Amino acid sequence: MTLQELAEHHPYPDFRRRALGLLALAKGHAFAVVADILGVTLPTPYNWAKAWRNQGVVGLLSGHQGGAPIKLRSEWLDTAERIARESPCTLAEIDRQLREIHPDAVTFSLDALARHLKKRGLSFTRTRLSLKKNATPNTSMPRKTT
């Protein structure tokens, strides 16, 4: 029951995957099948089973590394924030100016840039490329009658 709850509700996907793997092993599936279905190397389910036998839930919950490190360094984010605060511009324009200042900057997505700038109190809205005309006539002006 603990593994089922862990598989369904844990906030980290790697812990959910570990619980699913152990549940599949408990149902009699082979280690190779579990590894293939979950997209992990063959020794991984063995390690999960060993950790479960030796330490229980604690063995499964150790080892979360938090994912890949962020690509955007703080100095690049400081520059991007300064560019964004100086004048209104798009994320693509901020990216272009950032690369002019820091040519060594790694490739990152504009979504990542927006996410990091939002954490710093900036937000971006998409501008409309065309203005919509008012569908109803303007009634504030008196009409001429002939």
DSSP file (Angstrom, degrees, kcal/mol; ACC not computed):
  #  RESIDUE AA STRUCTURE BP1 BP2  ACC     N-H-->O    O-->H-N    N-H-->O    O-->H-N    TCO  KAPPA ALPHA  PHI   PSI    X-CA   Y-CA   Z-CA
    1    1 A M     >        0   0    0      0, 0.0     4,-2.3     0, 0.0     5,-0.2   0.000 360.0 360.0 360.0 -38.5    0.0    0.0    0.0
    2    2 A T  H  >  +     0   0    0      1,-0.2     4,-2.5     2,-0.2     5,-0.2   0.921 360.0  48.0 -62.4 -44.0    2.9    2.4    0.8
    3    3 A L  H  > S+     0   0    0      2,-0.2     4,-2.6     1,-0.2    -1,-0.2   0.880 109.7  52.9 -65.5 -37.1    4.4    1.8   -2.6
    4    4 A Q  H  > S+     0   0    0      2,-0.2     4,-1.5     1,-0.2    -2,-0.2   0.929 111.6  45.4 -63.5 -45.3    1.1    2.3   -4.3
    5    5 A E  H  X S+     0   0    0     -4,-2.3     4,-2.5     1,-0.2     5,-0.3   0.899 113.3  50.7 -64.1 -41.2    0.7    5.7   -2.6
    6    6 A L  H  X S+     0   0    0     -4,-2.5     4,-1.6     1,-0.2    -2,-0.2   0.909 109.2  51.3 -62.9 -42.5    4.2    6.6   -3.4
    7    7 A A  H  < S+     0   0    0     -4,-2.6    -1,-0.2     1,-0.2    -2,-0.2   0.808 118.5  37.3 -65.0 -30.5    3.8    5.8   -7.0
    8    8 A E  H  < S+     0   0    0     -4,-1.5    -2,-0.2    -5,-0.2    -1,-0.2   0.803 127.8  24.4 -91.9 -31.4    0.6    7.9   -7.3
    9    9 A H  H  < S+     0   0    0     -4,-2.5    -3,-0.2    -5,-0.2    -2,-0.2   0.533  77.8 117.0-122.0  -6.2    1.3   10.9   -5.1
   10   10 A H     <  -     0   0    0     -4,-1.6     6,-0.1    -5,-0.3    -4,-0.0  -0.434  58.9-137.0 -69.7 140.2    5.0   11.7   -4.7
   11   11 A P  S    S+     0   0    0      0, 0.0    -1,-0.1     0, 0.0     0, 0.0   0.748  84.9  72.9 -69.7 -22.8    6.0   15.1   -6.2
   12   12 A Y  S >> S-     0   0    0      1,-0.1     4,-1.6     2,-0.0     3,-0.5  -0.814  71.6-148.8 -97.5 127.5    9.3   13.8   -7.8
   13   13 A P  H 3> S+     0   0    0      0, 0.0     4,-2.4     0, 0.0     5,-0.2   0.813  95.2  60.5 -63.7 -30.2    8.9   11.6  -10.9
   14   14 A D  H 3> S+     0   0    0      1,-0.2     4,-1.8     2,-0.2     5,-0.1   0.874 106.1  47.1 -67.8 -33.6   12.0    9.5  -10.1
   15   15 A F  H <> S+     0   0    0     -3,-0.5     4,-2.1     2,-0.2    -1,-0.2   0.878 110.9  51.7 -71.9 -37.1   10.5    8.4   -6.8
   16   16 A R  H  X S+     0   0    0     -4,-1.6     4,-2.3     1,-0.2    -2,-0.2   0.906 109.5  50.9 -63.1 -40.2    7.2    7.5   -8.5
   17   17 A R  H  X S+     0   0    0     -4,-2.4     4,-2.4     2,-0.2    -2,-0.2   0.898 108.0  52.1 -63.7 -41.4    9.2    5.5  -11.1
   18   18 A R  H  X S+     0   0    0     -4,-1.8     4,-2.3     2,-0.2    -1,-0.2   0.925 110.6  47.7 -61.3 -44.3   11.0    3.6   -8.3
   19   19 A A  H  X S+     0   0    0     -4,-2.1     4,-2.4     1,-0.2    -2,-0.2   0.909 111.2  50.7 -64.8 -41.6    7.8    2.7   -6.6
   20   20 A L  H  X S+     0   0    0     -4,-2.3     4,-2.3     1,-0.2    -1,-0.2   0.902 109.4  52.2 -62.0 -39.8    6.2    1.5   -9.9
   21   21 A G  H  X S+     0   0    0     -4,-2.4     4,-2.3     1,-0.2    -2,-0.2   0.922 110.3  46.7 -62.3 -44.3    9.3   -0.6  -10.6
   22   22 A L  H  X S+     0   0    0     -4,-2.3     4,-2.3     2,-0.2    -1,-0.2   0.874 110.7  52.6 -67.6 -36.1    9.0   -2.3   -7.2
   23   23 A L  H  X S+     0   0    0     -4,-2.4     4,-1.3     2,-0.2    -1,-0.2   0.917 110.4  48.1 -63.6 -41.1    5.3   -2.9   -7.6
   24   24 A A  H  <>S+     0   0    0     -4,-2.3     5,-2.0     1,-0.2     4,-0.2   0.897 111.2  50.3 -66.1 -39.5    6.0   -4.5  -11.0
   25   25 A L  H ><5S+     0   0    0     -4,-2.3     3,-1.4     1,-0.2    -1,-0.2   0.885 107.3  54.4 -64.4 -37.8    8.7   -6.7   -9.5
   26   26 A A  H 3<5S+     0   0    0     -4,-2.3    -1,-0.2     1,-0.3    -2,-0.2   0.793 102.9  57.2 -66.5 -27.4    6.4   -7.8   -6.7
   27   27 A K  T 3<5S-     0   0    0     -4,-1.3    -1,-0.3    -3,-0.2    -2,-0.2   0.482 126.8-100.0 -82.3  -1.9    3.8   -8.9   -9.3
   28   28 A G  T < 5 +     0   0    0     -3,-1.4    -3,-0.2     1,-0.3    -2,-0.1   0.532  69.9 149.8 101.1   6.2    6.5  -11.2  -10.7
   29   29 A H      < -     0   0    0     -5,-2.0    -1,-0.3     1,-0.1     2,-0.0  -0.447  51.1-105.0 -72.7 148.3    7.7   -9.2  -13.7
   30   30 A A     >  -     0   0    0     -2,-0.1     4,-2.3     1,-0.1     5,-0.2  -0.334  21.7-118.9 -71.5 153.0   11.3   -9.8  -14.7
   31   31 A F  H  > S+     0   0    0      1,-0.2     4,-2.6     2,-0.2     5,-0.2   0.886 114.8  53.0 -59.0 -40.2   14.0   -7.2  -13.9
   32   32 A A  H  > S+     0   0    0      2,-0.2     4,-2.2     1,-0.2    -1,-0.2   0.886 109.0  48.7 -64.8 -38.9   14.7   -6.7  -17.7
   33   33 A V  H  > S+     0   0    0      2,-0.2     4,-2.7     1,-0.2     5,-0.2   0.925 112.2  48.3 -66.7 -44.8   11.1   -6.1  -18.5
   34   34 A V  H  X S+     0   0    0     -4,-2.3     4,-2.3     1,-0.2    -2,-0.2   0.921 112.6  48.9 -61.8 -44.4   10.7   -3.6  -15.7
   35   35 A A  H  X>S+     0   0    0     -4,-2.6     5,-2.3    -5,-0.2     4,-0.8   0.905 113.1  47.6 -61.8 -41.9   13.9   -1.8  -16.8
   36   36 A D  H  <5S+     0   0    0     -4,-2.2     3,-0.4     3,-0.2    -2,-0.2   0.926 113.3  46.4 -66.6 -45.5   12.7   -1.7  -20.4
   37   37 A I  H  <5S+     0   0    0     -4,-2.7    -2,-0.2     1,-0.2    -1,-0.2   0.895 117.2  43.0 -65.4 -40.4    9.2   -0.4  -19.6
   38   38 A L  H  <5S-     0   0    0     -4,-2.3    -1,-0.2    -5,-0.2    -2,-0.2   0.518 110.1-120.5 -87.1  -4.6   10.5    2.3  -17.2
   39   39 A G  T  <5 +     0   0    0     -4,-0.8     2,-0.3    -3,-0.4    -3,-0.2   0.872  68.6 124.4  71.8  38.1   13.3    3.3  -19.5
   40   40 A V      < -     0   0    0     -5,-2.3    -1,-0.2    -6,-0.2    -2,-0.1  -0.789  66.4 -89.6-121.9 167.1   16.2    2.7  -17.1
   41   41 A T    >   -     0   0    0     -2,-0.3     3,-1.1     1,-0.1    -1,-0.1  -0.341  43.5-105.2 -73.2 160.7   19.3    0.5  -17.3
   42   42 A L  T 3> S+     0   0    0      1,-0.3     4,-0.7     2,-0.2    -7,-0.1   0.844 116.0  54.7 -60.0 -39.3   19.1   -3.1  -16.2
   43   43 A P  H 3> S+     0   0    0      0, 0.0     4,-2.3     0, 0.0    -1,-0.3   0.756  91.7  77.6 -67.7 -20.0   21.0   -2.7  -12.9
   44   44 A T  H <> S+     0   0    0     -3,-1.1     4,-2.3     1,-0.2     5,-0.2   0.922  92.3  46.4 -59.9 -50.0   18.6    0.0  -11.7
   45   45 A P  H  > S+     0   0    0      0, 0.0     4,-2.4     0, 0.0    -1,-0.2   0.860 111.2  54.6 -61.9 -31.9   15.7   -2.2  -10.7
   46   46 A Y  H  X S+     0   0    0     -4,-0.7     4,-2.4     2,-0.2    -2,-0.2   0.926 108.4  48.5 -62.4 -43.5   18.2   -4.5   -8.9
   47   47 A N  H  X S+     0   0    0     -4,-2.3     4,-2.5     2,-0.2    -1,-0.2   0.894 110.8  50.8 -63.8 -39.9   19.4   -1.4   -6.9
   48   48 A W  H  X S+     0   0    0     -4,-2.3     4,-2.4     2,-0.2    -1,-0.2   0.933 111.3  47.7 -62.6 -45.3   15.8   -0.4   -6.1
   49   49 A A  H  X S+     0   0    0     -4,-2.4     4,-2.5     1,-0.2    -2,-0.2   0.901 112.6  49.0 -64.2 -40.7   15.0   -3.9   -4.8
   50   50 A K  H  X S+     0   0    0     -4,-2.4     4,-2.5     2,-0.2     5,-0.2   0.919 111.8  48.6 -64.9 -43.5   18.2   -4.0   -2.7
   51   51 A A  H  X>S+     0   0    0     -4,-2.5     4,-2.7     1,-0.2     5,-0.7   0.884 111.9  50.1 -63.5 -38.3   17.5   -0.6   -1.2
   52   52 A W  H  X5S+     0   0    0     -4,-2.4     4,-1.3     3,-0.2    -2,-0.2   0.918 112.9  46.0 -66.2 -44.1   13.9   -1.6   -0.4
   53   53 A R  H  <5S+     0   0    0     -4,-2.5    -2,-0.2    -5,-0.2    -1,-0.2   0.906 121.1  37.7 -64.3 -41.9   15.1   -4.9    1.3
   54   54 A N  H  <5S+     0   0    0     -4,-2.5    -2,-0.2    -5,-0.2    -3,-0.2   0.867 137.8   8.1 -81.6 -37.8   17.8   -3.2    3.3
   55   55 A Q  H ><5S-     0   0    0     -4,-2.7     3,-0.9     1,-0.3    -3,-0.2   0.473  84.3-146.9-127.4  -4.9   16.2    0.2    4.2
   56   56 A G  T >X<S-     0   0    0     -4,-1.3     4,-1.0    -5,-0.7     3,-0.6  -0.456  74.0 -10.1  71.4-142.5   12.6    0.1    3.2
   57   57 A V  H 3> S+     0   0    0      1,-0.2     4,-2.1     2,-0.2     3,-0.5   0.858 133.9  61.5 -60.5 -37.3   11.0    3.4    2.1
   58   58 A V  H <> S+     0   0    0     -3,-0.9     4,-0.7     1,-0.3    -1,-0.2   0.872  99.8  55.6 -59.2 -37.1   14.1    5.3    3.2
   59   59 A G  H <4 S+     0   0    0     -3,-0.6     3,-0.3    -8,-0.3    -1,-0.3   0.845 110.2  45.2 -64.4 -33.8   16.2    3.4    0.8
   60   60 A L  H  < S+     0   0    0     -4,-1.0    -2,-0.2    -3,-0.5    -1,-0.2   0.842 110.5  53.5 -76.7 -33.8   13.9    4.5   -2.1
   61   61 A L  H  < S+     0   0    0     -4,-2.1     3,-0.5     2,-0.1     2,-0.3   0.476  92.0  87.7 -86.0  -1.1   13.7    8.1   -1.0
   62   62 A S  S  < S+     0   0    0     -4,-0.7    -3,-0.0    -3,-0.3     0, 0.0  -0.674  73.3  43.8 -93.1 153.6   17.4    8.7   -0.9
   63   63 A G        +     0   0    0      1,-0.3     2,-0.5    -2,-0.3    -1,-0.2   0.535  61.3 151.7  97.3   6.7   19.4    9.7   -3.9
   64   64 A H        -     0   0    0     -3,-0.5    -1,-0.3     1,-0.2    -3,-0.0  -0.611  21.9-172.6 -72.3 121.1   17.2   12.4   -5.4
   65   65 A Q        -     0   0    0     -2,-0.5    -1,-0.2     0, 0.0    -2,-0.0   0.507  37.2-118.6 -95.4  -5.6   19.6   14.7   -7.2
   66   66 A G        -     0   0    0      3,-0.0     2,-0.1     0, 0.0    -2,-0.1   0.588  52.9 -86.8  83.2   9.6   17.1   17.4   -8.2
   67   67 A G  S    S-     0   0    0      2,-0.0     3,-0.1     3,-0.0     0, 0.0  -0.304  77.2 -19.7  87.1-172.0   17.4   17.1  -11.9
   68   68 A A  S    S-     0   0    0      1,-0.1     3,-0.1    -2,-0.1     2,-0.0  -0.366  75.2-101.5 -71.5 149.0   19.8   18.8  -14.3
   69   69 A P        -     0   0    0      0, 0.0    -1,-0.1     0, 0.0     2,-0.1  -0.343  47.6 -91.7 -67.3 154.3   21.6   22.0  -13.1
   70   70 A I        -     0   0    0      1,-0.1    -3,-0.0     2,-0.1     0, 0.0  -0.384  26.6-149.3 -68.3 144.9   20.2   25.2  -14.5
   71   71 A K  S    S+     0   0    0     -3,-0.1     2,-0.7     1,-0.1    35,-0.3   0.813  76.5  80.8 -82.8 -32.2   21.8   26.5  -17.7
   72   72 A L  S    S-     0   0    0     33,-0.1    -2,-0.1     4,-0.1     2,-0.1  -0.666  73.5-147.5 -84.1 113.4   21.4   30.2  -17.0
   73   73 A R     >  -     0   0    0     -2,-0.7     4,-2.2     1,-0.1     3,-0.4  -0.377  24.6-111.6 -74.3 158.4   24.0   31.5  -14.7
   74   74 A S  H  > S+     0   0    0      1,-0.2     4,-2.5     2,-0.2     5,-0.2   0.837 116.5  56.3 -62.9 -34.0   23.2   34.3  -12.3
   75   75 A E  H  > S+     0   0    0      2,-0.2     4,-1.8     1,-0.2    -1,-0.2   0.882 108.7  47.7 -66.9 -35.7   25.4   36.8  -14.1
   76   76 A W  H  > S+     0   0    0     -3,-0.4     4,-2.6     2,-0.2    -2,-0.2   0.898 112.1  49.6 -68.9 -39.9   23.5   36.1  -17.3
   77   77 A L  H  X S+     0   0    0     -4,-2.2     4,-2.7     2,-0.2    -2,-0.2   0.880 108.1  53.6 -66.3 -36.8   20.2   36.5  -15.5
   78   78 A D  H  X S+     0   0    0     -4,-2.5     4,-2.2     2,-0.2    -1,-0.2   0.920 111.2  46.1 -61.3 -43.1   21.3   39.7  -14.0
   79   79 A T  H  X S+     0   0    0     -4,-1.8     4,-2.5     2,-0.2    -2,-0.2   0.920 112.4  50.1 -64.9 -44.1   22.1   41.0  -17.4
   80   80 A A  H  X S+     0   0    0     -4,-2.6     4,-2.4     1,-0.2    -2,-0.2   0.898 111.0  49.7 -62.1 -40.6   18.8   39.8  -18.8
   81   81 A E  H  X S+     0   0    0     -4,-2.7     4,-2.2     2,-0.2    -1,-0.2   0.913 110.4  49.9 -64.5 -42.2   16.9   41.5  -16.0
   82   82 A R  H  X S+     0   0    0     -4,-2.2     4,-1.6     2,-0.2    -2,-0.2   0.919 111.6  48.7 -62.4 -43.2   18.7   44.7  -16.6
   83   83 A I  H  X S+     0   0    0     -4,-2.5     4,-1.4     1,-0.2    -2,-0.2   0.920 112.2  48.9 -61.1 -44.5   17.9   44.6  -20.3
   84   84 A A  H  < S+     0   0    0     -4,-2.4    -1,-0.2     1,-0.2    -2,-0.2   0.853 112.6  47.4 -66.6 -35.0   14.2   43.9  -19.5
   85   85 A R  H  < S+     0   0    0     -4,-2.2    -1,-0.2     1,-0.2    -2,-0.2   0.756 104.9  60.8 -79.3 -23.8   14.0   46.7  -17.0
   86   86 A E  H  < S-     0   0    0     -4,-1.6    -2,-0.2     1,-0.3    -1,-0.2   0.914 122.2  -8.5 -70.8 -42.9   15.6   49.3  -19.3
   87   87 A S  S  < S-     0   0    0     -4,-1.4     2,-0.3     2,-0.0    -1,-0.3  -0.994  79.2 -94.3-153.6 150.9   13.1   49.1  -22.1
   88   88 A P        +     0   0    0      0, 0.0     2,-0.3     0, 0.0    -3,-0.1  -0.518  59.7 147.6 -69.7 128.5   10.1   47.0  -23.1
   89   89 A C        -     0   0    0     -2,-0.3     2,-0.1    -5,-0.2    -2,-0.0  -0.971  45.6 -94.5-154.4 166.4   11.2   44.2  -25.4
   90   90 A T     >  -     0   0    0     -2,-0.3     4,-2.2     1,-0.1     5,-0.2  -0.300  37.7-108.5 -79.7 167.5   10.4   40.7  -26.3
   91   91 A L  H  > S+     0   0    0      1,-0.2     4,-2.6     2,-0.2     5,-0.2   0.877 121.4  54.9 -62.5 -37.8   12.1   37.6  -24.9
   92   92 A A  H  > S+     0   0    0      2,-0.2     4,-2.3     1,-0.2    -1,-0.2   0.892 108.2  48.6 -63.3 -38.9   13.8   37.1  -28.3
   93   93 A E  H  > S+     0   0    0      2,-0.2     4,-2.6     1,-0.2     5,-0.2   0.892 110.8  50.2 -67.8 -40.1   15.2   40.6  -28.1
   94   94 A I  H  X S+     0   0    0     -4,-2.2     4,-2.5     1,-0.2    -2,-0.2   0.925 111.3  49.7 -62.1 -43.2   16.4   40.1  -24.6
   95   95 A D  H  X S+     0   0    0     -4,-2.6     4,-2.1     2,-0.2    -2,-0.2   0.912 110.8  49.4 -60.9 -44.2   18.1   36.8  -25.7
   96   96 A R  H  X S+     0   0    0     -4,-2.3     4,-1.4     1,-0.2    -2,-0.2   0.935 114.0  44.6 -62.3 -47.3   19.7   38.6  -28.7
   97   97 A Q  H  X S+     0   0    0     -4,-2.6     4,-1.9     1,-0.2    -1,-0.2   0.874 111.1  54.6 -65.8 -37.0   21.1   41.4  -26.5
   98   98 A L  H  X S+     0   0    0     -4,-2.5     4,-3.1    -5,-0.2    -1,-0.2   0.900 107.7  49.5 -62.2 -41.0   22.2   38.9  -23.8
   99   99 A R  H  < S+     0   0    0     -4,-2.1    -1,-0.2     2,-0.2    -2,-0.2   0.783 107.4  55.1 -71.4 -26.7   24.2   37.0  -26.4
  100  100 A E  H  < S+     0   0    0     -4,-1.4    -1,-0.2    -5,-0.2    -2,-0.2   0.898 116.2  37.5 -68.8 -39.4   25.8   40.2  -27.6
  101  101 A I  H  < S+     0   0    0     -4,-1.9    -2,-0.2     1,-0.3    -3,-0.2   0.893 131.0  29.6 -77.6 -41.5   27.0   41.0  -24.1
  102  102 A H    ><  +     0   0    0     -4,-3.1     3,-1.8    -5,-0.2    -1,-0.3  -0.768  63.8 172.3-120.9  83.3   27.8   37.4  -23.1
  103  103 A P  T 3  S+     0   0    0      0, 0.0    -1,-0.1     0, 0.0    -4,-0.1   0.707  78.1  63.9 -66.1 -16.4   28.9   35.5  -26.3
  104  104 A D  T 3  S+     0   0    0     -3,-0.1    -5,-0.1     2,-0.0     2,-0.0   0.422  74.2 127.0 -85.1   2.2   29.8   32.5  -24.1
  105  105 A A    <   -     0   0    0     -3,-1.8   -33,-0.1    -7,-0.1     3,-0.1  -0.345  60.3-123.0 -64.1 136.8   26.2   32.0  -23.0
  106  106 A V        -     0   0    0    -35,-0.3     2,-0.3     1,-0.1    -1,-0.1  -0.270  35.2 -86.0 -73.9 165.4   24.9   28.4  -23.5
  107  107 A T        +     0   0    0    -35,-0.0     2,-0.3    -2,-0.0    -1,-0.1  -0.569  57.6 164.1 -74.0 132.5   21.8   27.7  -25.5
  108  108 A F        -     0   0    0     -2,-0.3     2,-0.2    -3,-0.1    -3,-0.0  -0.956  36.9-100.5-144.6 161.6   18.6   27.9  -23.5
  109  109 A S     >  -     0   0    0     -2,-0.3     4,-1.8     1,-0.1     5,-0.1  -0.487  22.7-126.0 -84.3 154.6   15.0   28.1  -24.3
  110  110 A L  H  > S+     0   0    0      1,-0.2     4,-2.6     2,-0.2     5,-0.2   0.800 112.3  60.7 -67.2 -28.1   13.0   31.3  -24.1
  111  111 A D  H  > S+     0   0    0      2,-0.2     4,-2.5     1,-0.2    -1,-0.2   0.905 103.9  48.9 -64.3 -40.6   10.6   29.6  -21.8
  112  112 A A  H  > S+     0   0    0      2,-0.2     4,-2.4     1,-0.2     5,-0.2   0.910 111.2  50.0 -64.7 -41.2   13.4   29.0  -19.3
  113  113 A L  H  X S+     0   0    0     -4,-1.8     4,-2.4     1,-0.2     5,-0.2   0.933 111.9  47.6 -61.8 -45.5   14.4   32.7  -19.6
  114  114 A A  H  X S+     0   0    0     -4,-2.6     4,-2.2     1,-0.2    -2,-0.2   0.902 111.0  51.8 -62.1 -41.2   10.8   33.8  -19.0
  115  115 A R  H  X S+     0   0    0     -4,-2.5     4,-1.5     1,-0.2    -1,-0.2   0.916 112.4  44.7 -62.6 -44.4   10.5   31.5  -16.0
  116  116 A H  H  X S+     0   0    0     -4,-2.4     4,-0.7     1,-0.2    -1,-0.2   0.881 113.9  49.0 -70.0 -37.7   13.7   32.8  -14.4
  117  117 A L  H  <>S+     0   0    0     -4,-2.4     5,-2.4     1,-0.2     3,-0.4   0.840 106.7  57.0 -70.6 -31.0   12.8   36.4  -15.1
  118  118 A K  H ><5S+     0   0    0     -4,-2.2     3,-1.7     1,-0.2    -1,-0.2   0.879 101.5  56.3 -65.3 -36.7    9.3   35.8  -13.6
  119  119 A K  H 3<5S+     0   0    0     -4,-1.5    -1,-0.2     1,-0.3    -2,-0.2   0.766 104.8  54.5 -63.6 -23.9   10.9   34.7  -10.4
  120  120 A R  T 3<5S-     0   0    0     -4,-0.7    -1,-0.3    -3,-0.4    -2,-0.2   0.288 130.5 -94.6 -93.7   9.8   12.7   38.1  -10.3
  121  121 A G  T < 5S+     0   0    0     -3,-1.7     2,-0.4     1,-0.3    -3,-0.2   0.550  87.2 119.9  95.2   8.1    9.4   39.9  -10.6
  122  122 A L      < -     0   0    0     -5,-2.4     2,-0.3    -8,-0.1    -1,-0.3  -0.824  37.0-174.5-105.4 145.7    9.1   40.4  -14.4
  123  123 A S        -     0   0    0     -2,-0.4     2,-0.4    -3,-0.1    -8,-0.0  -0.966  10.7-146.6-137.2 156.7    6.4   39.1  -16.5
  124  124 A F        -     0   0    0     -2,-0.3     2,-0.4   -10,-0.1   -34,-0.1  -0.956   7.7-167.0-127.0 140.0    5.8   39.1  -20.3
  125  125 A T        -     0   0    0     -2,-0.4     2,-0.4     0, 0.0    -2,-0.0  -0.933  29.4-111.6-122.2 150.0    2.6   39.3  -22.3
  126  126 A R        -     0   0    0     -2,-0.4     2,-0.2   -36,-0.0   -36,-0.0  -0.643  32.9-133.1 -79.0 132.5    2.2   38.6  -25.9
  127  127 A T        -     0   0    0     -2,-0.4     2,-0.3     1,-0.1    -1,-0.0  -0.593  19.3-114.6 -85.6 148.5    1.4   41.7  -27.9
  128  128 A R        -     0   0    0     -2,-0.2     3,-0.1     1,-0.1    -1,-0.1  -0.633  14.9-153.7 -81.3 138.8   -1.4   41.7  -30.4
  129  129 A L  S    S+     0   0    0     -2,-0.3     2,-0.4     1,-0.1    -1,-0.1   0.684  78.4  31.1 -86.1 -19.1   -0.2   42.1  -34.0
  130  130 A S  S    S-     0   0    0     -3,-0.0     2,-0.4     0, 0.0    -1,-0.1  -0.989  77.6-124.7-139.4 149.0   -3.5   43.6  -35.2
  131  131 A L        -     0   0    0     -2,-0.4     2,-0.4    -3,-0.1    -2,-0.0  -0.744  23.8-132.1 -92.0 138.1   -6.1   45.7  -33.6
  132  132 A K        -     0   0    0     -2,-0.4     2,-0.2     1,-0.0     3,-0.0  -0.723  20.9-126.7 -87.7 138.2   -9.7   44.5  -33.6
  133  133 A K        -     0   0    0     -2,-0.4     2,-0.2     1,-0.1    -1,-0.0  -0.585  32.0 -98.6 -82.4 147.0  -12.3   47.0  -34.7
  134  134 A N        -     0   0    0     -2,-0.2    -1,-0.1     1,-0.2     4,-0.1  -0.475  27.1-150.7 -66.1 128.1  -15.2   47.6  -32.5
  135  135 A A  S    S+     0   0    0     -2,-0.2    -1,-0.2     2,-0.1    -2,-0.0   0.775  77.5  66.1 -75.1 -26.5  -18.1   45.6  -33.7
  136  136 A T  S    S-     0   0    0      1,-0.1    -2,-0.1    -3,-0.0     3,-0.0  -0.754  92.6-109.1 -98.1 144.1  -20.8   48.0  -32.4
  137  137 A P        -     0   0    0      0, 0.0     2,-0.6     0, 0.0    -2,-0.1  -0.337  37.7-101.0 -68.2 152.2  -21.1   51.5  -33.8
  138  138 A N        -     0   0    0      1,-0.2     3,-0.3    -4,-0.1     0, 0.0  -0.639  37.4-176.6 -75.0 117.0  -20.0   54.4  -31.6
  139  139 A T        +     0   0    0     -2,-0.6    -1,-0.2     1,-0.2     4,-0.1   0.422  66.3  82.2 -97.7  -0.1  -23.2   55.9  -30.2
  140  140 A S  S    S+     0   0    0      2,-0.1    -1,-0.2     0, 0.0    -2,-0.0   0.752  79.5  73.9 -77.8 -21.3  -21.6   58.8  -28.3
  141  141 A M  S    S-     0   0    0     -3,-0.3     2,-0.1     1,-0.0     0, 0.0  -0.758  90.6-117.0 -90.6 134.2  -21.4   60.9  -31.4
  142  142 A P        -     0   0    0      0, 0.0     2,-0.2     0, 0.0    -2,-0.1  -0.464  29.9-124.6 -69.3 142.4  -24.7   62.5  -32.6
  143  143 A R        -     0   0    0     -2,-0.1     2,-0.4    -4,-0.1    -4,-0.0  -0.598  16.7-122.4 -86.1 146.3  -25.7   61.3  -36.1
  144  144 A K        -     0   0    0     -2,-0.2     2,-0.5     2,-0.0    -1,-0.0  -0.719  23.3-155.9 -84.9 137.3  -26.5   63.7  -38.8
  145  145 A T              0   0    0     -2,-0.4     0, 0.0     1,-0.1     0, 0.0  -0.941 360.0 360.0-112.6 137.0  -29.9   63.5  -40.3
  146  146 A T              0   0    0     -2,-0.5    -1,-0.1     0, 0.0    -2,-0.0   0.392 360.0 360.0-115.9 360.0  -30.6   64.6  -43.8
